[in-house]
Amino acid sequence: MNFDKIRKNCRVIRIVVGLALIITGVVTGNAWFYLGVLPLVAGLTNFCPLCIITKKCSLK
């Protein structure tokens, strides 16, 4: 797997996934989708706990 491409787009992917989950939660009324706040905040702050744990991403 090419992790260089993932690293370049990681922040954008987290923001998009977070927004998609939140929008799905609003539309369906299912509160579990509000957990999309976690990847959204991770993307906006450029902090990824999964990258730190796996050491696959290099955040600067």
C-alpha positions as CSV (number, residue, x, y, z in Angstrom):
1,M,0.0,0.0,0.0
2,N,1.3,3.4,-0.9
3,F,1.2,5.4,2.4
4,D,2.7,8.6,0.8
5,K,-0.6,9.3,-1.1
6,I,-2.6,8.6,2.1
7,R,-0.4,11.0,4.1
8,K,-0.9,13.8,1.6
9,N,-4.7,13.4,1.7
10,C,-5.2,12.2,5.2
11,R,-6.4,15.6,6.6
12,V,-8.8,16.1,3.8
13,I,-10.1,12.6,4.1
14,R,-10.7,13.0,7.8
15,I,-12.6,16.3,7.3
16,V,-14.8,14.8,4.5
17,V,-15.6,11.6,6.5
18,G,-16.4,13.7,9.6
19,L,-18.8,16.0,7.7
20,A,-20.4,13.0,5.9
21,L,-21.1,11.2,9.1
22,I,-22.5,14.4,10.8
23,I,-24.8,15.1,7.8
24,T,-25.9,11.5,7.8
25,G,-26.8,11.8,11.5
26,V,-28.8,14.9,10.9
27,V,-30.7,13.5,8.0
28,T,-31.4,10.1,9.6
29,G,-31.8,11.3,13.1
30,N,-29.4,8.6,14.3
31,A,-27.3,10.0,17.1
32,W,-24.4,7.5,16.5
33,F,-23.4,9.4,13.4
34,Y,-22.6,12.4,15.5
35,L,-19.3,10.6,16.3
36,G,-18.3,12.2,13.0
37,V,-17.2,15.1,15.2
38,L,-14.1,13.0,16.1
39,P,-12.6,12.8,12.6
40,L,-13.7,16.3,11.8
41,V,-11.8,17.7,14.8
42,A,-8.8,15.5,14.0
43,G,-8.8,16.9,10.5
44,L,-9.2,20.5,11.4
45,T,-6.5,20.4,14.1
46,N,-4.2,18.1,12.1
47,F,-4.0,15.7,15.0
48,C,-4.5,12.0,14.2
49,P,-4.3,9.6,17.1
50,L,-4.4,6.6,14.8
51,C,-1.3,8.0,12.9
52,I,0.6,8.3,16.2
53,I,-0.4,4.8,17.4
54,T,0.4,3.0,14.1
55,K,3.4,5.3,13.2
56,K,2.3,5.0,9.6
57,C,1.8,8.7,9.1
58,S,4.3,11.4,9.7
59,L,2.5,14.5,11.0
60,K,4.6,17.6,11.2
